[in-house]
Amino acid sequence: MALVLLVSGFVVQPFQIPSGSMEATLRPGDRVLVNKLAYRFGDDPRRGDVVVFDGTGSFLQEGPSGNPVTGVLRKAAAAVGLAEPAETDYIKRVVGVGGDRVICCDKRGRIEVNGRPVNEDYLYPGDTPSQVPFDTVVPEGRLWVMGDHRSASRDSRDHLGEPGGGTVPVDQVIGRADWIGWPFGRWSRIRGPEVFAHVPTPGGAPGAVPGGARG
């Protein structure tokens, strides 16, 4: 058990999907494997990455209250995928990185990033990119994140009027979800969509780093 906790603490951590906010990409009860080394060596989250992050100070203005002993036990169980994650932990898709202007929506109902419309083929079938209009510039060092099931997701849109304007600090990102590990019938790699490949960086070329989607 100590070895499992050590690995989950520093390398790969199972994460149980608690809700339908990332459907149809991820389903409630799925266990994903979160790569905690993905951003440790100078790389930053890119548009299209599915990330797990601590929402304290962005999605939650205060940390959870409760019995600290119970909290430690739950955290240990969550670290090995046996319990739902802490209420401060979220999983969403990166739609905008530092410097990006993210707008919803254009005349065809699509999100625009830096003036380029994005055909989000990963959205839940029948869902729209957003029923809430917004126009935001992501501060440097922060991320604009959204669920794939937009009508069932509380994400950056819901926190526009709060400190940080709905964005999440990069240093609060726990890791990148790379694989669905459970159930076995859904074992698959979570790939960054190509739809962001032609989005220009602010003042840059399409697909330039940072921000281009990974394969």
N, C-alpha and C positions, 0 to 999 in steps of 0.2 A: 504493500500500500504506500509506503514512504517513497518508493521509486516512482510509482504512478503519479503521486502528487508532485514530485520533483519535475517529472517530464511535463505534466500539465501546467505547472507553474512557469516554465521557462521555454518550452519547445512547442508542443502541440496540446491543445486543450479541447476535449469534447464539449459541445455546447448544445443543450436541448432546446429546440425551437418551441417557444411557449404559446405562440398565437398564429393566426393566419395572415399576418401583415406582410409576409414575404411570399405568399402563394402567387403563382403556382410553382415558383422556383423551389421553395422550401415549404414543407407542410408541418402543421403542429405535430409534435412528437418526434420529428426527425432529429437525429444527432449529427451535427456537422463537426468537422475537425478544423479547429482554428489554428492557423500557423502564426505563432507568436513571435517568430523570428523574421516575418515578412518585411517589417519596417524598422528593424533594429540596426541595420548597417547602412544607413543613409538614404534608403529608398523611402518614398512617401506613398500614401494611398493615391490611387488613380481613379479617374472616372470609370464607373462600371464595376469596381471592386465591391464585394460584399464584405462588410466589416462588422466586427463586434466591438462595442465601445462602452465605456463607463459614462452614463449620461448625467452624473452629478455635476451641477453647475451649468448645464445646458438644457437637458430635457427635464431634469429635476433640480430645483434650486437648493434643496437641502437633502442631505443623506437620509437613509431610512432610520426610523426609530424602532426600538424593540430590544429584546433580550440579547445581549452580546454573545452569550454562549450558544444560543440557538442559531444566531447568525453565523458563527464560526462553523458549526456542524453543517448547516445548509450549504455554506460556501464550499466545504470539503466535498460534500455529495455532488454539488453542481460541477466541481472541477473534474470529476470522473464520469460525468454524464448521467448520474443517477437521480438528479433532481433538476427542476427548472432553475434557470439562472436567477441571480439576485435581481430584485426589482430595479436596481440601478443600471443593469446591463441590457443593452439593446443590440439588435442585428438589423442593419439596413444596407441599402446600396448607395454608394457614392455617386452623386449626380453632378456636383460641382466642387472644384478645389480652389485654393486660394487665388484670388484675382478674377475668377470667373464671374460673369454676369449670367444669372439663370432667370428665365422669364417663362411664365405660363399665362396665357398660351398664345400661339400664333393663330392665323385665320383658319388653319386646319386642325386646331386643337392640340398641337404638339408643343412640347417643351422646347425652348431654344436655349442653347449654351453658347455664349459669345457670338450671338447672331446666327448660329447655325441650328436649324431644326433637327431634332433627334427622333427617329422612329424607334420607339422603345418596344422591341419585339418580345421582351421578357415580361411585360405587364400581364396581370391576371386577365384571362379571356373575358372580353366584354367591358373591362374597366377603361376609364378615361385617364389620361395623364394627370389631371387634377381638376376638381370642381371648384377649387379655391384659386383665384388669380393671385399671382405674386410677381414681383420684380425685385431681385436682390443681387447685390454684389458680395461675393464671399470674401471675408477678410483673409489676409495672408495667415497661414498656419491653422486654418480652420476648414471644415468640410460642410457641404450641404448634402444631407442624406434623406432618402425617401424609401418607403417600402414598395415592393413590386405590386402588392394588392392595394392600390392607392385608396380605394373607398373604405378599406378596413385598417388603414395604417395611421397611427399618430406619429408624425415625423417632423422634419424641420418646419413644415408649413404651420404646424400647430403652436410653434414657439416664436413666431416672427416678432411679437411685441415684447419678448422677454430679453434679458441681457444676453448678448451674443447673436440676437436676431434669428434664432433657430439653428445656428451653425454649431458644429462640434469641434473642439480643439483636437488637432492631430495627436497631441501627446496623451489624449484620453482614449485613443484607439488601442484595444487589447491585442487585436490581430486580424488577419484576413481569413475568412472562411473559404477553404480550398476544396474540401471534399464532403459529400454526404456519406457518412460511415454507417448509419443505421436508419431504417431496417436494411437488411442485406439486399433485398430486392431493389433498393433505390441507390445502391452504391454507385457513385458517379462523381466526376470532377465538376466543380463549380467554376465555369470559365467566365472571364470578363467579356462582355458582349462587344462585337465589332462596331456597334452603332456609334460609339464615341470616337472612332479612329479618325474621322474627318473633322472633328471639332477643333478649331484653332485655339491655341493658348492665347491669353490676352496679349495682343500685339505680336503673336507668333504664327508659326506655320501649322497647318492641320496635322494632328497626331503627334505634335512635338511633346517631349517630356518636360514638365510633369503634366499628367492628365490623360494621356492616351491609354486606351484600354489594353489590358494584357490578353494574350491568347490563352 
